[in-house]
Amino acid sequence: MLHITLPDRKTIPTATSRCQCGRDLFTVGHRKVLALVADHTAHRDLCPLLTEGREAA
């Protein structure tokens, strides 16, 4: 799950990246949120819980 909060343009964004594998990351700030989004996307392709069974396909 990726949760991003940016109520308005005057607010500093925050983001949380969580996964059933135990991943629980939180960050604050525009650049860090963008980096976490990219990292979260990469994690979806690498997480053993999400990729289990894909190898056989």
Stockholm file with secondary structure:
# STOCKHOLM 1.0

chainA/1-57         MLHITLPDRKTIPTATSRCQCGRDLFTVGHRKVLALVADHTAHRDLCPLLTEGREAA
#=GR chainA/1-57 SS CEEEECCSTTSCCEEEEECTTSCEEEEESHHHHHHHHHHHHHHHHHCHHHHTTTTTC
#=GC SS_cons        CEEEECCSTTSCCEEEEECTTSCEEEEESHHHHHHHHHHHHHHHHHCHHHHTTTTTC
//
